[in-house]
Amino acid sequence: MECCLVTRSPIAGPDGNPTTQDLTLEISLARDGKRSRQAIGTLPASEWSGSSTVHAGAGHTNEPIDPTYKQHTLPTWSKLGSGESDEFATFAQGRSAWEDSAELQESVEDDLRLFAERSDHTEGFLLTSSLSSGFSGLTTSFVEHVRDEFPKAILWATGMLENSRSWTRPDSERSKAQRMLNEALGLVALEDFATMVLPIQPVTPWQMPADLKEGELRILPGQEWRRYVRDDVDAATAYETLRTMHLQSAGTELREADALSSITEQLNWRGSNKVASLVGMNPIAPREYWSKDDADAVRELKRAQKDWSAYQEEEAGTASSMDQQRRHREDEVPYAQYSVVRGLDFVESQEMGPLLEKSVLPLRDPLARWVSLPDPYPLDPTRVAPIFRGLHPSTGHPLVLPSAPGLPLVSSAAQPANAALFGLSDPRYPSALSFTAQQPRSIPILTTLSTTPRARVWFRHLSRGIGELRRVRAGVLGEYEVALGGREGLDECRERLEALWDEYGGGAADEDELEAQAARDEDENWDATEQQDDWDM
């Protein structure tokens, strides 16, 4: 868990505008060792090194003696998925790790008090932590403490959700249930005490077409966002790299002077939409690369973006039904949206502006805002994997290769010779997307923070999960109920999730399903319910 107190810096930027600096407190597992705050794969760094607005303490690893960085460790726990007997696995363990350690509480309180003394103008807190492990309970206890000490401060909480991708032991039904319960309880607690909550879904590599031929470039429907990502690199690495780029881009923008207050006020203008979403595009191409028709260009723009916060349900059905579901998601209008365009020049950004504004209609300023900044996202080859294809090495824009020269025709009625007619590729005239020889030095990106009805899908997943565990009387519920003071704690959590579901537009559409689920719960013969061996591990 990392918590940054963002405070106004006494040193102005090169342009004379105010800047900010970080005062950072970190709590980690002692067995993990000291984390590298810039490494992809751990908690993502808040911004990239080389940004024109680098804040004090960013872009390098601080030593514990640095007064702007304080580190604390939990000595008796190992990482979830490590296979050890003392895995930091549940919400209850996280709460106990905080409540049972007076030393940890006192040292954290001293550090926060020291940070407050060093801060003449506090912007707010940026907190990043896992919500799928025991850190879910630890983080919510910490946030409650921060809220007591700083009742009026803005607290933006980014919750990193995890799966078993990097585990050293096999996943199990019990572990899946633990992760789901940790996320549900963590979300409900953060929704109470944080100003905004930004969930980030786990690394999920995309699926390649089953009938893909060697050397063939093909993008499945719904994967338009990875058009410029190579197929010959590890999909998980590429996914995590893209996700981290937008986490850093958003974190940098939230650290601008007065940004935390203005952005949170805009996104939650209704007062009941604390759960935000992170959406991004790598790269964002100038207007000339999109369809001339604005309506077609808007649809292309939406499909080229990836929602890193949206829970992805298993899609089933015909190709037409899945396409209809995707179109429905594309047509959803967010409650509010704040976008940052990085790396387009003034003319390019002005040409893209109308397209960005049309993509969120009927929302208008001040509920939908966008800013354009000149610095693109730098791709340091020592820190960013070479995952891109078909991009210009200097600008990062989509590469446009000259068309193949015309070949002589046998007659005026004959078609040009084409190796594709024989199922072959023509090596003399490769496509632009096949260019991977040189990675761009930087790329323009679009990063968007929003509050959107799409979040209800995750709320429904968590609510259904608790309901199903309750229906089968899963043994894993026992350890959570003891920590929460009985069955009522989980029931209250489920009720809160259903209230969020309703608030984000899900209640009216799913009343019949809720009634059916309630009927199933009522008819369940609890005495005859058999327990699965996996639940009793």
KEKENU-365657 format. One record per residue (C-alpha): residue in three letters; x negated, y, z. Coordinates in Angstrom, 1 decimal, padded with zeros to 4 digits. Layout:
residues N
PT   code        u        v        w
PT    ALA        X        Y        Z
...
//
This chain:
residues 537
PT   code        u        v        w
PT    MET    000.0    000.0    000.0
PT    GLU   -001.3    003.4   -001.0
PT    CYS    000.2    006.7    000.3
PT    CYS   -001.0    010.0   -001.1
PT    LEU   -000.2    013.3    000.5
PT    VAL   -000.2    015.8   -002.4
PT    THR   -001.3    019.2   -001.2
PT    ARG   -002.0    022.5   -002.9
PT    SER   -005.7    023.0   -003.5
PT    PRO   -007.4    026.3   -002.6
PT    ILE   -009.2    026.1   -006.0
PT    ALA   -007.3    027.2   -009.0
PT    GLY   -007.6    025.5   -012.4
PT    PRO   -009.6    026.8   -015.4
PT    ASP   -006.5    028.6   -016.6
PT    GLY   -005.9    030.2   -013.3
PT    ASN   -002.9    028.1   -012.4
PT    PRO   -002.6    026.4   -009.0
PT    THR   -003.8    022.8   -008.7
PT    THR   -003.3    020.0   -006.1
PT    GLN   -005.4    017.5   -004.3
PT    ASP   -004.8    014.0   -002.8
PT    LEU   -005.2    013.0    000.8
PT    THR   -004.9    009.2    000.6
PT    LEU   -004.1    006.6    003.2
PT    GLU   -004.3    002.9    002.2
PT    ILE   -003.3   -000.3    004.0
PT    SER   -004.5   -003.6    002.5
PT    LEU   -005.2   -007.2    003.4
PT    ALA   -008.7   -007.7    004.8
PT    ARG   -009.3   -010.8    002.8
PT    ASP   -008.7   -008.9   -000.5
PT    GLY   -011.7   -006.7    000.2
PT    LYS   -011.8   -003.0   -000.7
PT    ARG   -009.7   -002.2   -003.8
PT    SER   -010.9   -000.4   -006.8
PT    ARG   -008.5    002.5   -007.1
PT    GLN   -009.1    002.8   -010.8
PT    ALA   -008.9   -000.9   -011.8
PT    ILE   -006.0   -002.2   -013.9
PT    GLY   -004.5   -005.2   -012.1
PT    THR   -004.5   -003.6   -008.6
PT    LEU   -002.4   -000.6   -007.6
PT    PRO   -002.7    001.6   -010.7
PT    ALA   -004.7    004.8   -010.3
PT    SER   -002.6    007.9   -010.2
PT    GLU   -004.2    009.5   -013.2
PT    TRP   -007.0    009.0   -015.7
PT    SER   -010.5    010.3   -015.5
PT    GLY   -011.1    013.1   -017.9
PT    SER   -007.7    014.7   -017.7
PT    SER   -007.9    018.5   -017.9
PT    THR   -006.1    018.7   -014.6
PT    VAL   -008.2    016.3   -012.5
PT    HIS   -007.3    016.6   -008.9
PT    ALA   -009.8    016.5   -006.1
PT    GLY   -010.4    012.9   -005.1
PT    ALA   -009.1    011.4   -008.3
PT    GLY   -011.1    009.5   -011.0
PT    HIS   -013.5    007.8   -008.7
PT    THR   -013.7    005.5   -005.7
PT    ASN   -013.9    007.3   -002.4
PT    GLU   -015.9    006.0    000.5
PT    PRO   -014.2    005.5    003.9
PT    ILE   -016.2    008.4    005.4
PT    ASP   -014.5    010.8    003.0
PT    PRO   -012.0    012.9    005.0
PT    THR   -009.5    012.8    002.1
PT    TYR   -009.4    008.9    002.1
PT    LYS   -008.5    006.6    005.0
PT    GLN   -008.3    002.9    004.8
PT    HIS   -006.7    000.3    007.1
PT    THR   -006.6   -003.5    006.9
PT    LEU   -004.4   -006.3    008.1
PT    PRO   -006.9   -008.9    009.3
PT    THR   -004.7   -011.9    009.9
PT    TRP   -002.9   -012.3    006.5
PT    SER   -003.8   -013.7    003.1
PT    LYS   -002.3   -012.7   -000.3
PT    LEU    001.1   -014.1   -001.3
PT    GLY    000.5   -017.0   -003.8
PT    SER   -003.0   -017.8   -002.4
PT    GLY   -002.0   -021.2   -001.1
PT    GLU   -003.2   -020.4    002.4
PT    SER   -001.1   -021.1    005.5
PT    ASP   -001.0   -017.4    006.5
PT    GLU    000.4   -015.9    003.3
PT    PHE    001.9   -012.4    003.7
PT    ALA    005.1   -013.6    002.2
PT    THR    008.2   -012.1    003.8
PT    PHE    009.9   -008.8    004.6
PT    ALA    010.1   -009.9    008.3
PT    GLN    006.3   -010.6    008.4
PT    GLY    005.7   -007.1    007.1
PT    ARG    007.9   -005.5    009.7
PT    SER    006.2   -007.5    012.4
PT    ALA    002.7   -006.6    011.1
PT    TRP    003.6   -002.9    011.7
PT    GLU    005.7   -003.1    014.9
PT    ASP    003.4   -005.5    016.7
PT    SER    000.2   -003.5    016.0
PT    ALA    000.1   -000.5    018.2
PT    GLU   -003.5    000.1    017.1
PT    LEU   -002.4    000.3    013.4
PT    GLN    000.4    002.7    014.2
PT    GLU   -001.8    005.0    016.3
PT    SER   -004.6    005.1    013.7
PT    VAL   -002.1    005.8    010.9
PT    GLU   -000.4    008.5    013.0
PT    ASP   -003.8    010.1    013.6
PT    ASP   -004.7    010.1    009.9
PT    LEU   -001.3    011.6    008.9
PT    ARG   -001.8    014.3    011.6
PT    LEU   -005.3    015.0    010.2
PT    PHE   -003.9    015.3    006.7
PT    ALA   -001.2    017.6    007.8
PT    GLU   -003.8    019.9    009.4
PT    ARG   -005.8    020.0    006.2
PT    SER   -002.7    020.8    004.1
PT    ASP   -001.6    024.5    004.0
PT    HIS    001.0    023.8    001.3
PT    THR    002.4    020.2    001.1
PT    GLU    003.9    019.1   -002.1
PT    GLY    005.0    015.7   -000.9
PT    PHE    004.1    012.1   -000.6
PT    LEU    003.5    009.6   -003.5
PT    LEU    003.6    006.1   -002.2
PT    THR    002.8    002.9   -004.2
PT    SER    003.3   -000.6   -002.8
PT    SER    004.4   -004.1   -003.6
PT    LEU    008.1   -004.8   -002.9
PT    SER    007.9   -008.5   -003.6
PT    SER    005.6   -009.6   -000.7
PT    GLY    005.3   -008.9    003.0
PT    PHE    004.3   -005.4    002.0
PT    SER    008.0   -004.7    001.5
PT    GLY    008.6   -004.8    005.2
PT    LEU    005.4   -003.0    006.1
PT    THR    006.1   -000.3    003.6
PT    THR    009.6    000.4    004.8
PT    SER    008.4    000.6    008.4
PT    PHE    005.7    003.0    007.3
PT    VAL    008.2    005.1    005.4
PT    GLU    010.5    005.3    008.4
PT    HIS    007.5    006.6    010.4
PT    VAL    006.6    009.2    007.8
PT    ARG    010.2    010.4    007.6
PT    ASP    010.2    010.9    011.4
PT    GLU    007.0    012.9    011.3
PT    PHE    007.8    014.8    008.1
PT    PRO    011.7    015.0    007.9
PT    LYS    011.8    017.5    005.1
PT    ALA    009.0    016.2    002.9
PT    ILE    009.5    014.8   -000.5
PT    LEU    008.6    011.1   -000.6
PT    TRP    008.4    009.4   -004.0
PT    ALA    008.1    005.6   -003.6
PT    THR    006.9    003.4   -006.5
PT    GLY    007.7   -000.2   -005.9
PT    MET    005.6   -002.7   -007.8
PT    LEU    007.5   -005.9   -008.4
PT    GLU    005.6   -009.2   -008.9
PT    ASN    005.9   -012.7   -010.2
PT    SER    003.7   -015.7   -009.8
PT    ARG    001.5   -015.0   -012.9
PT    SER   -001.8   -014.6   -010.9
PT    TRP   -001.1   -017.1   -008.2
PT    THR   -003.5   -019.8   -007.3
PT    ARG   -000.7   -022.2   -006.3
PT    PRO    002.4   -023.3   -008.1
PT    ASP    005.5   -021.2   -007.8
PT    SER    008.5   -022.7   -006.0
PT    GLU    012.2   -022.1   -005.5
PT    ARG    011.5   -020.9   -002.0
PT    SER    008.9   -018.4   -003.2
PT    LYS    011.3   -017.1   -005.8
PT    ALA    013.9   -016.6   -003.2
PT    GLN    011.4   -014.8   -000.9
PT    ARG    010.4   -012.4   -003.6
PT    MET    014.0   -011.6   -004.4
PT    LEU    015.0   -011.1   -000.8
PT    ASN    011.9   -008.9   -000.2
PT    GLU    012.8   -006.7   -003.1
PT    ALA    016.5   -006.4   -002.1
PT    LEU    015.7   -005.5    001.5
PT    GLY    012.9   -003.2    000.5
PT    LEU    015.0   -001.3   -002.1
PT    VAL    017.9   -000.8    000.4
PT    ALA    015.5    000.5    003.1
PT    LEU    013.6    002.8    000.7
PT    GLU    016.9    004.1   -000.7
PT    ASP    017.7    005.3    002.8
PT    PHE    014.4    007.0    003.6
PT    ALA    012.7    007.9    000.4
PT    THR    013.6    010.9   -001.8
PT    MET    013.2    008.8   -005.0
PT    VAL    012.5    005.1   -005.7
PT    LEU    010.8    004.0   -008.9
PT    PRO    010.8    000.2   -009.4
PT    ILE    008.3   -001.3   -011.8
PT    GLN    009.1   -004.8   -013.2
PT    PRO    006.4   -007.5   -013.2
PT    VAL    004.0   -008.2   -016.0
PT    THR    006.0   -010.2   -018.6
PT    PRO    004.2   -011.3   -021.7
PT    TRP    006.3   -011.1   -024.9
PT    GLN    007.3   -014.2   -026.9
PT    MET    005.8   -014.7   -030.4
PT    PRO    008.0   -016.0   -033.2
PT    ALA    007.9   -019.8   -033.3
PT    ASP    007.5   -019.9   -037.1
PT    LEU    004.8   -017.2   -037.3
PT    LYS    002.1   -018.0   -039.9
PT    GLU   -001.6   -017.3   -039.3
PT    GLY   -002.4   -013.7   -040.2
PT    GLU    001.3   -012.8   -040.4
PT    LEU    002.5   -009.6   -038.7
PT    ARG    006.0   -009.7   -037.4
PT    ILE    007.9   -007.9   -034.6
PT    LEU    011.0   -009.6   -033.1
PT    PRO    014.1   -007.4   -032.5
PT    GLY    013.7   -005.7   -029.2
PT    GLN    009.9   -005.7   -029.4
PT    GLU    009.5   -002.6   -031.6
PT    TRP    007.7   -000.9   -028.7
PT    ARG    004.7   -003.2   -029.3
PT    ARG    004.4   -002.5   -033.0
PT    TYR    000.8   -001.1   -032.6
PT    VAL   -000.4   -003.8   -030.2
PT    ARG   -002.6   -006.6   -031.5
PT    ASP   -001.3   -010.2   -031.6
PT    ASP   -004.7   -011.7   -031.0
PT    VAL   -005.2   -010.3   -027.5
PT    ASP   -003.8   -011.7   -024.2
PT    ALA   -000.2   -010.5   -024.1
PT    ALA   -000.3   -010.1   -020.3
PT    THR   -003.4   -007.9   -020.4
PT    ALA   -001.9   -005.8   -023.2
PT    TYR    001.4   -005.5   -021.3
PT    GLU   -000.3   -004.4   -018.1
PT    THR   -002.6   -001.9   -019.9
PT    LEU    000.4   -000.2   -021.5
PT    ARG    002.3   -000.1   -018.3
PT    THR   -000.6    001.3   -016.4
PT    MET   -001.1    004.1   -018.9
PT    HIS    002.5    005.4   -018.2
PT    LEU    002.1    005.0   -014.5
PT    GLN   -001.0    007.1   -014.6
PT    SER    000.7    009.6   -017.0
PT    ALA    003.7    010.0   -014.7
PT    GLY    001.6    010.2   -011.6
PT    THR   -000.5    013.0   -013.1
PT    GLU    002.6    015.0   -013.9
PT    LEU    004.1    014.5   -010.5
PT    ARG    000.9    015.9   -009.0
PT    GLU    001.3    019.3   -010.8
PT    ALA    002.1    022.2   -008.5
PT    ASP    005.8    022.2   -007.6
PT    ALA    006.5    019.2   -009.9
PT    LEU    007.6    016.8   -007.2
PT    SER    010.3    019.1   -005.9
PT    SER    011.6    020.2   -009.4
PT    ILE    011.6    016.7   -011.0
PT    THR    013.3    014.9   -008.0
PT    GLU    015.9    017.7   -007.8
PT    GLN    016.6    017.3   -011.6
PT    LEU    016.7    013.5   -011.6
PT    ASN    018.9    013.2   -008.6
PT    TRP    021.1    016.2   -009.2
PT    ARG    024.2    014.1   -008.4
PT    GLY    022.8    013.3   -005.0
PT    SER    023.5    009.6   -005.3
PT    ASN    020.9    008.5   -007.9
PT    LYS    017.7    007.9   -006.1
PT    VAL    016.5    004.9   -008.2
PT    ALA    014.6    006.1   -011.2
PT    SER    013.2    004.5   -014.3
PT    LEU    009.9    004.8   -016.2
PT    VAL    010.0    004.6   -020.0
PT    GLY    007.1    005.0   -022.4
PT    MET    005.9    004.9   -026.0
PT    ASN    002.3    004.1   -027.2
PT    PRO    001.7    006.0   -029.4
PT    ILE    004.2    008.7   -030.1
PT    ALA    003.9    009.6   -033.8
PT    PRO    004.6    013.0   -035.3
PT    ARG    008.0    013.7   -037.0
PT    GLU    006.7    012.9   -040.5
PT    TYR    006.3    009.2   -039.5
PT    TRP    010.0    008.8   -038.7
PT    SER    013.1    008.5   -041.0
PT    LYS    014.2    011.7   -042.6
PT    ASP    017.7    011.2   -041.5
PT    ASP    017.9    012.4   -037.8
PT    ALA    020.4    009.7   -036.8
PT    ASP    018.2    006.9   -038.1
PT    ALA    015.1    008.6   -036.6
PT    VAL    016.8    008.9   -033.1
PT    ARG    017.5    005.1   -033.2
PT    GLU    014.0    004.3   -034.2
PT    LEU    012.7    006.6   -031.4
PT    LYS    014.7    004.7   -028.8
PT    ARG    013.7    001.3   -030.0
PT    ALA    010.0    002.2   -030.0
PT    GLN    010.2    002.9   -026.2
PT    LYS    009.7    000.4   -023.5
PT    ASP    011.6    000.6   -020.1
PT    TRP    009.1   -000.6   -017.5
PT    SER    011.7   -000.4   -014.8
PT    ALA    014.6   -002.3   -016.4
PT    TYR    015.3   -005.8   -015.3
PT    GLN    015.4   -008.1   -018.3
PT    GLU    018.2   -010.6   -018.2
PT    GLU    017.9   -013.8   -020.2
PT    GLU    019.7   -013.1   -023.4
PT    ALA    021.7   -015.8   -025.0
PT    GLY    024.0   -016.1   -027.9
PT    THR    023.9   -015.4   -031.6
PT    ALA    021.6   -012.9   -033.2
PT    SER    024.5   -010.6   -033.8
PT    SER    025.6   -010.6   -030.2
PT    MET    022.1   -009.9   -028.9
PT    ASP    021.8   -007.1   -031.4
PT    GLN    025.1   -005.7   -030.1
PT    GLN    023.8   -005.9   -026.5
PT    ARG    020.6   -004.0   -027.6
PT    ARG    022.7   -001.3   -029.3
PT    HIS    024.8   -000.9   -026.2
PT    ARG    021.7   -000.3   -024.1
PT    GLU    020.4    002.2   -026.7
PT    ASP    023.7    004.1   -026.6
PT    GLU    023.7    004.6   -022.8
PT    VAL    023.2    008.2   -021.8
PT    PRO    021.0    008.8   -018.7
PT    TYR    022.1    010.9   -015.8
PT    ALA    019.0    013.0   -016.1
PT    GLN    015.7    012.8   -017.9
PT    TYR    012.2    014.4   -017.8
PT    SER    009.8    013.6   -020.6
PT    VAL    006.1    014.4   -021.1
PT    VAL    004.5    014.4   -024.5
PT    ARG    000.8    014.1   -024.4
PT    GLY   -001.6    014.6   -027.4
PT    LEU    000.5    016.3   -030.1
PT    ASP   -000.5    019.8   -031.3
PT    PHE    001.8    022.8   -031.1
PT    VAL    003.3    022.3   -034.6
PT    GLU    003.7    018.6   -034.1
PT    SER    005.4    019.0   -030.8
PT    GLN    007.8    021.6   -032.1
PT    GLU    008.8    019.3   -035.0
PT    MET    009.4    016.4   -032.6
PT    GLY    011.3    018.6   -030.1
PT    PRO    014.7    018.5   -031.9
PT    LEU    014.4    014.7   -032.2
PT    LEU    013.7    014.3   -028.5
PT    GLU    016.6    016.5   -027.6
PT    LYS    019.1    014.7   -029.9
PT    SER    018.0    011.3   -028.5
PT    VAL    019.6    012.2   -025.1
PT    LEU    022.8    014.0   -026.3
PT    PRO    025.2    015.0   -024.8
PT    LEU    022.6    015.8   -022.1
PT    ARG    021.0    019.2   -022.4
PT    ASP    018.7    021.4   -020.4
PT    PRO    018.4    021.5   -017.4
PT    LEU    019.4    017.8   -017.1
PT    ALA    017.2    016.8   -020.0
PT    ARG    013.8    018.5   -020.2
PT    TRP    010.6    017.8   -022.0
PT    VAL    007.1    019.3   -021.9
PT    SER    004.3    019.0   -024.3
PT    LEU    000.7    018.9   -023.1
PT    PRO   -002.4    019.0   -025.5
PT    ASP   -004.5    016.3   -023.9
PT    PRO   -003.9    012.7   -025.3
PT    TYR   -004.4    009.6   -023.2
PT    PRO   -008.2    008.8   -023.4
PT    LEU   -009.1    005.1   -024.1
PT    ASP   -012.3    004.5   -022.3
PT    PRO   -013.7    001.2   -023.8
PT    THR   -015.3    000.3   -020.5
PT    ARG   -011.9    000.4   -018.7
PT    VAL   -009.2   -000.1   -021.3
PT    ALA   -009.0   -003.4   -023.3
PT    PRO   -009.1   -003.0   -027.1
PT    ILE   -005.4   -003.9   -027.6
PT    PHE   -004.3   -001.5   -030.4
PT    ARG   -004.0   -002.0   -034.1
PT    GLY   -003.1    000.2   -037.1
PT    LEU   -004.1    003.5   -035.4
PT    HIS   -006.5    006.2   -036.7
PT    PRO   -009.8    006.1   -034.8
PT    SER   -009.9    009.9   -034.3
PT    THR   -006.2    010.9   -033.8
PT    GLY   -004.6    007.8   -032.5
PT    HIS   -001.8    008.4   -035.1
PT    PRO   -000.4    005.4   -037.1
PT    LEU   -002.8    004.7   -039.9
PT    VAL   -001.6    005.2   -043.4
PT    LEU   -003.6    003.3   -046.1
PT    PRO   -003.5    004.2   -049.7
PT    SER   -001.2    002.0   -051.8
PT    ALA   -002.7   -000.8   -053.9
PT    PRO   -003.6    000.2   -057.4
PT    GLY   -001.2   -000.9   -060.1
PT    LEU   -002.1   -004.1   -062.0
PT    PRO   -001.7   -004.5   -065.8
PT    LEU    001.7   -005.9   -066.8
PT    VAL    002.2   -008.7   -069.3
PT    SER    005.2   -006.9   -070.7
PT    SER    007.4   -004.0   -069.8
PT    ALA    009.9   -006.4   -068.2
PT    ALA    007.3   -008.2   -066.0
PT    GLN    006.9   -007.6   -062.3
PT    PRO    003.5   -006.6   -060.8
PT    ALA    001.4   -009.6   -059.8
PT    ASN    001.7   -010.2   -056.1
PT    ALA   -000.1   -012.9   -054.1
PT    ALA    002.9   -013.0   -051.7
PT    LEU    004.9   -014.7   -054.4
PT    PHE    002.7   -017.7   -053.9
PT    GLY    002.9   -017.5   -050.1
PT    LEU   -000.6   -016.0   -049.9
PT    SER   -001.9   -012.7   -048.5
PT    ASP   -004.0   -010.4   -050.7
PT    PRO   -007.2   -009.7   -048.8
PT    ARG   -008.1   -006.8   -051.1
PT    TYR   -005.1   -004.8   -050.0
PT    PRO   -004.6   -005.3   -046.2
PT    SER   -001.8   -003.6   -044.4
PT    ALA   -002.4   -000.7   -042.1
PT    LEU   -001.3   -002.7   -039.1
PT    SER   -004.0   -005.3   -039.7
PT    PHE   -006.7   -002.6   -039.0
PT    THR   -008.4   -003.5   -035.6
PT    ALA   -012.0   -002.8   -036.4
PT    GLN   -012.2    000.4   -034.5
PT    GLN   -010.1    001.4   -031.5
PT    PRO   -008.9    005.0   -031.2
PT    ARG   -010.7    007.2   -028.7
PT    SER   -007.4    008.5   -027.4
PT    ILE   -003.7    008.2   -028.4
PT    PRO   -000.7    010.5   -028.0
PT    ILE    001.9    009.0   -025.7
PT    LEU    005.5    009.8   -024.5
PT    THR    006.2    009.2   -020.8
PT    THR    009.7    009.6   -019.5
PT    LEU    011.1    009.6   -015.9
PT    SER    014.9    009.2   -015.8
PT    THR    017.9    008.1   -013.8
PT    THR    020.0    005.8   -015.9
PT    PRO    022.9    003.4   -015.7
PT    ARG    020.6    000.6   -016.8
PT    ALA    019.3    000.3   -013.3
PT    ARG    022.6   -001.4   -012.3
PT    VAL    021.4   -004.6   -014.0
PT    TRP    018.7   -005.0   -011.3
PT    PHE    021.1   -004.3   -008.5
PT    ARG    023.5   -007.0   -009.9
PT    HIS    020.6   -009.5   -010.1
PT    LEU    019.7   -008.9   -006.5
PT    SER    023.3   -009.0   -005.2
PT    ARG    024.0   -012.2   -007.1
PT    GLY    020.8   -013.7   -005.8
PT    ILE    021.8   -013.1   -002.2
PT    GLY    025.3   -014.4   -002.9
PT    GLU    023.9   -017.6   -004.4
PT    LEU    021.5   -018.2   -001.5
PT    ARG    024.4   -017.7    000.9
PT    ARG    026.6   -020.0   -001.2
PT    VAL    024.2   -022.9   -001.0
PT    ARG    023.2   -022.0    002.6
PT    ALA    019.5   -021.9    001.6
PT    GLY    017.1   -022.6    004.4
PT    VAL    015.0   -019.7    003.5
PT    LEU    017.7   -017.3    004.8
PT    GLY    017.0   -018.4    008.4
PT    GLU    013.7   -016.5    008.8
PT    TYR    015.2   -013.3    007.4
PT    GLU    018.4   -013.5    009.5
PT    VAL    016.3   -013.9    012.7
PT    ALA    014.3   -010.8    011.8
PT    LEU    017.4   -008.8    010.9
PT    GLY    019.4   -009.7    014.0
PT    GLY    021.7   -012.2    012.4
PT    ARG    023.6   -012.9    009.2
PT    GLU    025.1   -009.4    009.2
PT    GLY    021.8   -007.9    008.1
PT    LEU    021.8   -009.7    004.8
PT    ASP    025.5   -009.2    004.3
PT    GLU    025.0   -005.5    004.8
PT    CYS    022.1   -005.5    002.3
PT    ARG    024.4   -007.2   -000.3
PT    GLU    027.1   -004.6    000.3
PT    ARG    024.7   -001.8   -000.2
PT    LEU    023.5   -003.3   -003.5
PT    GLU    027.1   -003.6   -004.7
PT    ALA    027.6    000.0   -003.7
PT    LEU    024.6    001.0   -005.8
PT    TRP    025.9   -001.2   -008.6
PT    ASP    029.2    000.7   -008.5
PT    GLU    027.5    004.1   -008.3
PT    TYR    025.4    003.4   -011.4
PT    GLY    028.5    002.5   -013.5
PT    GLY    028.8   -001.2   -012.9
PT    GLY    031.8   -001.6   -010.6
PT    ALA    034.6   -000.8   -013.0
PT    ALA    033.3   -003.1   -015.7
PT    ASP    032.7   -006.0   -013.4
PT    GLU    035.7   -006.1   -011.0
PT    ASP    037.0   -009.4   -012.4
PT    GLU    033.6   -011.0   -011.9
PT    LEU    033.3   -009.8   -008.3
PT    GLU    036.8   -011.2   -007.6
PT    ALA    035.8   -014.5   -009.1
PT    GLN    032.6   -014.6   -007.0
PT    ALA    034.6   -013.8   -003.9
PT    ALA    037.0   -016.6   -004.6
PT    ARG    034.1   -019.0   -005.1
PT    ASP    032.6   -018.0   -001.8
PT    GLU    036.0   -018.4    000.0
PT    ASP    036.6   -021.9   -001.5
PT    GLU    033.1   -023.1   -000.8
PT    ASN    033.1   -026.2    001.5
PT    TRP    030.2   -025.2    003.7
PT    ASP    030.1   -028.4    005.7
PT    ALA    029.7   -030.4    002.5
PT    THR    027.0   -028.2    001.0
PT    GLU    023.8   -030.1    000.5
PT    GLN    020.5   -028.5    001.0
PT    GLN    017.8   -028.7   -001.7
PT    ASP    014.4   -030.0   -000.6
PT    ASP    012.7   -026.9   -002.1
PT    TRP    014.6   -024.6    000.2
PT    ASP    013.4   -026.4    003.3
PT    MET    009.7   -026.1    002.6
//
